[in-house]
Amino acid sequence: TMISSPARLLVNSLVPGALGAVAASLRQTWGPLSALGTHHTQQGSRHMSAGATDDVNSFVREAMELLEIQPDLQEVVLNPDKKLSVQLRVPMDSGEVQIFMAHRVQHNNSRGPFKGGFKYHPEASREDVESLASLNTWKTAVMDVPFGGAKGGVMVDPSALSARELEKLTRKLVQGMKEVLGPWTDIPAPDIG
């Protein structure tokens, strides 16, 4: 939904309160947000299931409707602020060059700078990262931490790379994402896996 500048200013002033109200409602009604739409892979790491963004949004939308939050404000709260996908060209130990897809989704920063880690996983799709970014928005709101939600991912099996290749991949990731990362805008949190 496209919102005019004066309306956007009004919406931006309402979003932190709306996030807080929705987070409180979610906390009472559904309990831990971290369990929504997840399953464990064979490697033992958590992965968002297909359609997980819709799962998360359906819970949040239901809470917003119970709180009678305006539909245009609901759309602002549900949809990510920015999505970035880049191709990372990494020279491997063998001399060949492999291309890895990386994604960063900045969901909502009305409560403070975006915050969320990068995960290295073969199934780190943009939809997966978008779901996790949304969950990070709600987790920080539920805990009343002054951060917004973001998440990043690289489609790679890290166990298949040498330590040197992982370092090269990580350096390429930082180069590819440098336009959106920063201490006052988007803070990558440490992730394991």
N, C-alpha and C positions, 0 to 999 in steps of 0.2 A: 504494500500500500504506500503510495507516494503522499507525503505530508508536507504542507507548505512550511516556510521558515518560521513564521510566528507560532504555528501549531507545533512544530518540532521543538521550539524552545519550551513551550508549555509541557509537551510530552516528556522532554528530558528532565524537567523539574519534577515530574510526577513519577518517573520510572524508579528511582531509588525507593520511594515509599511503597510503590506497587510491588517491587521485588521483595521487600521486607514482609509485606502482608501476605503475599503468595507463599514465601518461604515458611512463614509461621504456620499457615494453613497446611502446607505439605508436611511439615514436621509432625503436626498433630494427627493428620489423617493417614499418611502412608509410611511414616517412619523413615528409615535410611534411604536416601536417594541413590546411594552407590550401587544398590542391587537392581535398579531398573534396567531392563533390556540387556543384561550381560550374561555371558556364558564363558566357561573356561575352555581354552583350546587344549590340544594334545600337549603342547609345550608347557601348559600350566598357567599361562598368562590370561588375564581377562581380556575379552574382546566384545565389543558391542554387536548385537545381533542385527541382521538386516531389518530395516524399519525401526531401529531403536530411536531415531530422532522423532518419529511419529509417536512412539511409546511415551517418551519423555514429554513431548508437547501435549499429548492427550491428558496426562496427569496435570500438567501445569495449566492447560486451558480450562479443565474442570475446576481447578482451584480458583482461577480468575473469574469464572462465571459465578461461582458461589459467592465471591467477594464483589460481584457486580462491577468489575473493571471494564471500561469502555472497549469495544472491539478494536478501534484503531490503536489504542495503547497495548492491547493484547498482542497485536501483530508486531509492534516494535519490540516488545519483551521476548516474543518467541523466535524471531528471526535474527540470525547472526549479523553483526555489524560489518564484518569483512571476512572473505575467504581468499586465501592465496595458495596456489599450487605452482610448484616449480619442478623442473627436471634437474637432477644432480648428475653431472657427468664425472665419474670417478675412475681414475687410472688404477687398475688392479695390479697385484703383485706379478701376475702373469704377463703384463704388458698390454692386455686388452683394456678397453674402456667400457664400463657398464653404466647404464642410465637407471637411476632410481627416482621414483616419484615421491615428492614430499609435499605435505599440506600443513597449513596453519589456519585455524578458524578462530577468529576473535568474536566471541558471542555477544558480550555486553560489558561495558566499562562504566556504567553509571555510578557504581559504588567505589570505583578506584581503578588503577591500572589493570589491564588484563593480566591474568596469571594462569599458567598451566604448562605442563611438561610436554616433551616430545617423546613419543614412543617409537621404537624400532620394531616393526612386526610385519610379517608378510601380508597380513590382511588389514593394514592401516590405511583404509580407504578414506576418501573425503567425507563420506557419510558417517563412518565410524568416528572420525575426528570431530565432526560437527556435533554428534551426540555427546561425546565426552566434554566438549567445550560448553555445551548447554548445562550439563551436569555440574561442571565447575562453577558456572554462574550461580546455580542454586545452592551448591555446597557452601560457597563463600557467603551467600545471603543468609542461609540457615544458621551458620555459625557467627554471623554478624562480623565478618572479617572485611576490612575495607579494600577488597579487590574485586575485579570483574572476572569473568570466565573466559578461558581460551584453552586450546589444545593443539598440539602438532603431532604429526606422524610421518614416518618414512617407511615406505613399503620395501622391507628388506628382512631377511632372516639373519640376525646378527651373529648367530652361531656359525654361519657359513663363511664369515669374513675373518681375516686375520686382524690382529690388534692394529697393525699399520693401516689396513684398509678401512677399519672402523674410524680411525683418527682422520683419515682423508675424507671419508663420508661426512663426518661431523663438521669438519672445517668447511666443506662445500655447503652443508646445510646452513651454517651460520652466514656464509656469504650470500646464499640465496634468500635468506629471510631477514637480512640486516635492515631492510627498509621498514619493517614492521616491529622489530624488537627494540627495546630500550628500557632503562630503569623507571621511567615515568609513563611509559606507554604500554609495554607488554613484557612481562617478566617470565622467562622460561623457568619453570620449577623442575627440580631434579626428579626424574622418573627412573624406575628400574624395570628393565625388560624390553 
